[in-house]
Every structure is written in structure tokens, then in C-alpha cells.
């Protein structure tokens, strides 16, 4: 099975482990403006829901360019407000289906209010130190993991794959499941 997917991932020097020792950490680096991330989102979401008992899943907005910061701020604002589960997919829809860019503060505020969020709370959270720090940590993680493309998925801090490496949405589950197995198999060698 490893040979079948050998070109679908690369090995990393172990950078991190899950805070939950029984679970395998899976990090998805994404960018809301990335069409491949948008197209992969439904399959990724389904895979995450089906593997919830096996994985410690995290989403991190990749910050390869300073122009990506506003959408990272939006992500962390929604997360801090507890609105991310309801609105993450809707951000993708706004950008890729409705043609909204959501890059300006005012556009983000208008969009958030239109989706039922309190304007004052959204503005305060968007401008908070917590959001700025989280965005910087996302930038640090993007660099530390050597993320060059979105989406990039890191499994167990040891294996990295990208949408391009996976090549087809239909291979997503098989490749990620294999990386989980490999991560579990290598735990003793850390």
C-alpha cells in the first residue's frame, strides 16, 4: 500500500505531536482564496468528521504572502467568536461562488453582520491582540512546516501532503488514512 501512494506525501523531521497522545494530529493549512482548498473542503470535512475519534484536527490559515493576512484575521475572528463551525464553509462560498473578496475590514464586517454576528463584538475581536497573535503563530507554523502550497495537510507532525500530491479528491481518504497508519506505526521511534 505504501508504494501505491509513495508520491502522495513527503516525510518531515518531527516538528510537533498531538497534545492528545491517543490521537494523531492532523493540520490542514489552507487559504480561503485557494480554489483547490474550496473544492477539497467538503471531502476534507467529511473525512475529519468520520475520523474524529482517531485524530486531533486543526485548521491553520497558511500565510505565504502578506496579502493573505486579512483572511487569516477573519478566520481567527470567527474562531474566537465560536462562529467558525457555522461560517467556515460560508466564507469559501462567499469568495468562490458569490465573488466577494472579503479582504477589507469593512467588507468583512458587512459580511459578518449579514451572517448574524454582532457588529461591535466582531470589530473588537477582529482588532484584538488575540487575533493578531494567532495570525502571527499561523505565519510561524507556515514557515516551520515549509508550506509552499495550499492545501497542505500535515499528519502526525511527520508526513506532509498537498492537494497537488493527492491529485484527486477521490484519493484524499486513502492517502490520509495511510499517513495516519504510518504515523501510528512510527510513534515508538520518536
Buried (B, 14 or more C-beta within 10 A) or exposed (E): EEEEBEEBBEEBEEBBBBEEEEBBBBBBBBBBBBEBBBBBBEBBBEBBEEBEEBBBBBBBBBBBEEEBBBBBBBBBBBBBBEBBEEBBBBBBEBBBEEEBEBBEBEBBBBBBEEBEBEEEEBBBBBEBEEBBEBBEEBBEBBEEBEBEBBBBBBBBBBBBBBBEBBEEBEBBBBBBBBBBBBBEEBEEEE
